[in-house]
C-alpha cells in the first residue's frame, strides 16, 4: 500500500464490528442513466449474506478473472475505512493508494492513471473530487465507489458521478464484492487504454497525403505510431493495418499527441466493416495469452 499525504487515525474497529460479517445482499437502487458508463448503481445493505460472499470471493473463476493489475485510490482519513478498502483491494492483488484530503486527491488523479476511486463522503470537498474526475481527461471513465452514511446523500452523490454507493461502515469482504460486481466496467476501461506492445506496419492517410508508418503499441482506444513525415496534431487520419492474426483493420482516428522524435498517438474513432470486432478479438487473445503466461507453474 502507498500513502500520499498524512492520514489521521479517525477510529478503530470495535470488537462487534470486527466479529461481524458485513452484509453483502445488494439492493438495486437505480439504473445509471449516464450513457457514458452504463453501470448499475448499487448500495450495500447491512444484512448478512455469507453464501454470496463465499460464492464470489472463493470461486477462483470469479476472483481471479481480472487479468491486469488494477490500481485504486481511497480518498479518506478514516483508519477503519483504510483497513477495509485496502483489505478488499488486496484480494485482487491490486495496487492501493491512500490520499487523506480532497486537495491531495485532485493532485494525485491529475498525475496518474487510476482504475477505481473510493471516496469517503465525510471528506470535505468529496463531491467536488468526483465531479473533477468526470470532467477530467485521463480518469474520466474511472469507476467511482462512493462511501456514504446517510440515504440523503444518494442523489447528490450519483449526480456527481458515482457508479456505486457503499454504506458505511465498510468491511473488506463488502469492498471485494463490490469490486467483483464492477469487474466488467473495470476490465472494459482497462482494456480500452491498456497498450499492448506491437511492431506492425500500417498505412496512414491525411487527406490526400499517404505514408507508411510503424505501430509500436495498440489498445482498444488508440495506438502509438512512428512515421517518417510528422503528423498534424488534432488532424483526422485514415488508417489501415493487419493484426498478427491476419485480420485487416481500417478506419479513422484523430491525432491526440505528437513529439519531435516522429512519434504520435492516434485515438481510434471509427472502424470500417468488421474492424472493431477484429481488434476486440485480437485484444481478447492477447489478454488470455497474458493470463496463461502469468499462471503459476507447478
Wavefront OBJ file of the C-alpha trace (Angstrom):
o trace
v 0.000 0.000 0.000
v 1.192 3.510 -0.783
v 0.144 6.514 1.264
v 0.110 10.044 -0.130
v -0.161 12.827 2.389
v -0.757 12.350 6.115
v -3.623 10.106 7.136
v -5.059 10.515 10.606
v -6.445 7.666 12.665
v -10.088 8.556 12.995
v -11.477 5.462 14.632
v -10.680 1.836 15.455
v -12.782 -1.165 14.614
v -14.969 -2.062 17.569
v -14.973 -5.697 18.730
v -18.519 -6.029 17.486
v -17.573 -4.743 14.029
v -14.522 -6.961 13.729
v -16.524 -10.053 14.681
v -19.452 -9.420 12.453
v -19.826 -10.382 8.814
v -20.838 -7.259 6.945
v -23.931 -7.711 4.850
v -23.495 -8.460 1.200
v -27.077 -8.710 -0.071
v -27.195 -5.961 -2.642
v -30.254 -3.841 -3.331
v -30.594 -2.409 -6.806
v -31.256 1.288 -6.357
v -31.328 2.627 -9.893
v -30.046 2.184 -13.404
v -27.368 4.701 -14.173
v -28.754 6.972 -16.840
v -25.317 8.191 -17.733
v -24.826 6.738 -21.197
v -21.071 7.030 -20.965
v -20.825 4.476 -18.172
v -23.915 2.301 -18.478
v -23.318 0.975 -14.966
v -25.704 -0.082 -12.245
v -25.974 1.870 -9.022
v -25.693 -0.456 -6.041
v -25.996 0.084 -2.312
v -24.605 -2.490 0.119
v -27.108 -3.295 2.833
v -26.379 -4.139 6.442
v -27.809 -7.666 6.319
v -25.611 -10.757 6.221
v -25.148 -12.887 3.115
v -22.360 -15.343 3.789
v -23.378 -17.545 0.844
v -22.995 -14.656 -1.609
v -19.640 -13.756 -0.147
v -18.395 -17.338 -0.376
v -19.639 -17.713 -3.946
v -17.932 -14.555 -5.155
v -14.704 -14.398 -3.191
v -13.789 -18.084 -3.014
v -14.569 -19.103 -6.603
v -11.244 -18.849 -8.500
v -13.035 -18.426 -11.819
v -14.568 -15.220 -10.465
v -11.950 -13.670 -8.233
v -9.009 -14.412 -10.491
v -10.664 -13.299 -13.717
v -9.250 -9.755 -13.574
v -6.008 -10.414 -15.508
v -4.497 -6.938 -15.482
v -3.120 -5.272 -12.378
v -5.624 -2.678 -11.233
v -4.911 0.450 -9.228
v -7.315 2.004 -6.729
v -7.285 5.243 -4.763
v -9.045 5.825 -1.449
v -9.895 9.407 -0.523
v -10.292 9.260 3.249
v -8.523 9.853 6.557
v -10.586 7.224 8.386
v -8.312 4.468 9.717
v -11.021 1.781 9.860
v -12.102 2.595 6.313
v -8.499 2.398 5.129
v -8.204 -1.112 6.585
v -11.450 -2.236 4.937
v -10.639 -0.888 1.477
v -7.002 -1.980 1.486
v -8.052 -5.477 2.582
v -10.694 -5.742 -0.145
v -8.354 -4.445 -2.828
v -5.607 -6.889 -1.827
v -7.921 -9.805 -2.650
v -7.274 -8.896 -6.295
v -3.566 -8.268 -5.949
v -4.273 -4.668 -6.940
v -2.348 -1.543 -6.020
v -3.761 0.713 -3.332
v -3.073 4.405 -2.797
v -4.377 6.462 0.140
v -4.935 10.212 -0.095
v -6.453 11.886 3.007
v -7.787 15.139 1.541
v -9.674 16.379 -1.493
v -6.727 18.565 -2.489
v -4.311 15.630 -2.361
v -6.785 13.536 -4.363
v -7.041 16.135 -7.133
v -3.261 16.324 -7.364
v -2.860 12.543 -7.413
v -5.573 11.958 -10.003
v -4.155 14.613 -12.300
v -0.791 12.851 -12.421
v -1.588 9.142 -12.711
v -3.985 6.713 -14.333
v -6.420 5.074 -11.866
v -8.929 2.255 -12.399
v -11.182 2.844 -9.399
v -11.639 5.512 -6.720
v -13.223 5.017 -3.290
v -14.444 8.386 -1.994
v -15.405 8.939 1.643
v -18.277 11.448 1.611
v -17.181 12.674 5.046
v -14.043 14.175 3.488
v -14.591 17.918 2.883
v -14.883 18.543 -0.836
v -15.624 14.876 -1.675
v -18.363 15.708 -4.190
v -16.004 18.138 -5.906
v -13.417 15.369 -6.278
v -15.929 13.137 -8.074
v -17.059 15.961 -10.329
v -13.433 16.748 -11.188
v -12.808 13.109 -12.081
v -15.734 13.055 -14.515
v -14.714 16.377 -16.089
v -11.065 15.400 -16.349
v -9.257 13.554 -19.109
v -7.163 10.581 -18.014
v -9.549 9.298 -15.304
v -12.955 10.420 -16.568
v -14.042 6.788 -17.035
v -12.691 5.526 -13.708
v -15.169 3.587 -11.561
v -16.179 5.645 -8.523
v -17.236 3.878 -5.311
v -18.849 6.481 -3.053
v -18.915 5.623 0.647
v -21.956 7.159 2.322
v -23.512 7.225 5.791
v -26.971 8.619 5.043
v -29.559 7.947 2.345
v -29.952 11.706 1.960
v -26.535 11.728 0.281
v -27.583 9.405 -2.560
v -28.963 11.958 -5.036
v -26.076 14.423 -4.860
v -23.528 11.609 -4.897
v -24.973 9.992 -8.022
v -25.256 13.389 -9.703
v -21.568 13.990 -9.006
v -20.689 10.861 -10.989
v -20.601 7.896 -8.599
v -21.064 4.446 -10.128
v -21.644 2.566 -6.862
v -22.762 3.504 -3.365
v -21.380 1.655 -0.330
v -22.974 2.127 3.081
v -20.556 2.814 5.928
v -19.104 1.250 7.991
v -17.272 -0.833 5.398
v -15.834 -4.322 5.659
v -13.137 -5.721 3.398
v -15.428 -8.515 2.151
v -18.049 -5.979 1.125
v -15.394 -3.943 -0.692
v -14.152 -7.056 -2.507
v -17.685 -7.962 -3.556
v -18.339 -4.512 -4.997
v -15.094 -4.693 -6.959
v -16.263 -8.031 -8.340
v -19.619 -6.533 -9.318
v -17.762 -3.688 -11.038
v -15.414 -6.138 -12.765
v -16.939 -5.668 -16.197
v -16.621 -1.887 -16.016
v -13.059 -2.091 -14.688
v -11.941 -4.584 -17.309
v -13.628 -2.722 -20.148
v -11.940 0.551 -19.300
v -8.555 -1.073 -18.630
v -8.794 -2.868 -21.963
v -9.665 0.416 -23.646
v -6.484 2.166 -22.597
v -4.047 -0.691 -21.827
v -1.446 -0.611 -24.596
v -0.042 -3.874 -25.953
v 3.454 -3.563 -27.402
v 3.476 -4.387 -31.108
v 5.643 -3.857 -34.178
v 3.202 -3.634 -37.067
v 3.351 -1.800 -40.382
v 0.401 0.438 -41.227
v -0.717 2.973 -43.796
v -1.803 6.455 -42.718
v -3.636 8.916 -44.917
v -4.053 12.572 -44.016
v -6.330 13.980 -46.720
v -4.594 13.089 -49.963
v -1.157 12.502 -48.432
v -0.467 8.837 -47.726
v 2.518 7.363 -45.922
v 3.729 4.089 -44.450
v 4.428 4.031 -40.723
v 5.184 1.632 -37.889
v 2.842 0.942 -34.962
v 4.564 0.471 -31.583
v 1.605 -0.181 -29.291
v -2.117 -0.777 -29.609
v -5.218 -0.752 -27.418
v -8.964 -0.706 -27.933
v -8.922 3.069 -27.787
v -5.769 4.071 -29.601
v -2.281 3.392 -30.882
v 1.185 4.913 -30.941
v 2.916 5.167 -34.301
v 6.252 6.283 -35.698
v 6.149 7.982 -39.077
v 8.754 9.497 -41.390
v 6.608 12.570 -42.006
v 5.250 14.336 -38.954
v 1.501 14.141 -38.422
v -0.546 17.224 -37.628
v -1.897 17.474 -34.098
v -5.703 17.002 -33.925
v -5.898 16.019 -37.612
v -8.244 13.242 -38.748
v -6.323 10.256 -40.127
v -7.393 7.246 -42.187
v -5.555 4.123 -41.014
v -5.148 0.584 -42.310
v -3.182 -2.295 -40.798
v -3.160 -6.074 -40.454
v -3.108 -7.638 -36.997
v -0.770 -10.501 -36.157
v -3.822 -12.775 -36.504
v -4.057 -11.776 -40.158
v -7.261 -9.760 -39.763
v -7.372 -6.386 -41.500
v -8.459 -3.246 -39.626
v -9.283 0.055 -41.300
v -10.972 3.205 -40.079
v -10.493 6.781 -38.946
v -8.723 8.274 -35.945
v -7.564 11.586 -34.555
v -4.010 12.566 -33.703
v -4.016 13.166 -29.940
v -0.326 13.948 -29.426
v 2.948 14.267 -31.331
v 6.609 14.664 -30.368
v 9.839 15.737 -32.019
v 11.033 12.141 -32.469
v 8.421 11.274 -35.088
v 6.063 9.563 -32.643
v 2.328 10.240 -32.469
v -0.691 8.958 -30.561
v -3.869 8.295 -32.510
v -7.292 7.848 -30.917
v -9.319 5.243 -32.800
v -12.712 6.772 -33.576
v -14.500 4.720 -36.252
v -13.918 1.390 -37.954
v -14.847 0.074 -41.382
v -16.868 -3.142 -41.685
v -15.709 -5.662 -39.031
v -12.615 -3.772 -37.958
v -13.734 -3.216 -34.360
v -14.696 -6.881 -33.953
v -11.314 -7.963 -35.324
v -9.490 -5.682 -32.895
v -11.563 -6.799 -29.901
v -10.927 -10.460 -30.752
v -7.187 -9.782 -31.017
v -7.146 -7.924 -27.693
v -9.035 -10.775 -26.006
v -6.486 -13.253 -27.371
v -3.609 -11.121 -26.059
v -5.300 -10.948 -22.676
v -5.735 -14.705 -22.485
v -2.126 -15.177 -23.554
v -1.071 -12.909 -20.707
v -3.134 -14.928 -18.231
v -1.561 -18.169 -19.483
v 1.964 -16.790 -19.322
v 1.410 -15.456 -15.788
v -0.241 -18.624 -14.482
v 1.681 -20.334 -11.648
v 3.687 -23.295 -12.797
v 3.599 -26.466 -10.764
l 1 2 3 4 5 6 7 8 9 10 11 12 13 14 15 16 17 18 19 20 21 22 23 24 25 26 27 28 29 30 31 32 33 34 35 36 37 38 39 40 41 42 43 44 45 46 47 48 49 50 51 52 53 54 55 56 57 58 59 60 61 62 63 64 65 66 67 68 69 70 71 72 73 74 75 76 77 78 79 80 81 82 83 84 85 86 87 88 89 90 91 92 93 94 95 96 97 98 99 100 101 102 103 104 105 106 107 108 109 110 111 112 113 114 115 116 117 118 119 120 121 122 123 124 125 126 127 128 129 130 131 132 133 134 135 136 137 138 139 140 141 142 143 144 145 146 147 148 149 150 151 152 153 154 155 156 157 158 159 160 161 162 163 164 165 166 167 168 169 170 171 172 173 174 175 176 177 178 179 180 181 182 183 184 185 186 187 188 189 190 191 192 193 194 195 196 197 198 199 200 201 202 203 204 205 206 207 208 209 210 211 212 213 214 215 216 217 218 219 220 221 222 223 224 225 226 227 228 229 230 231 232 233 234 235 236 237 238 239 240 241 242 243 244 245 246 247 248 249 250 251 252 253 254 255 256 257 258 259 260 261 262 263 264 265 266 267 268 269 270 271 272 273 274 275 276 277 278 279 280 281 282 283 284 285 286 287 288 289 290 291 292 293 294 295 296 297 298
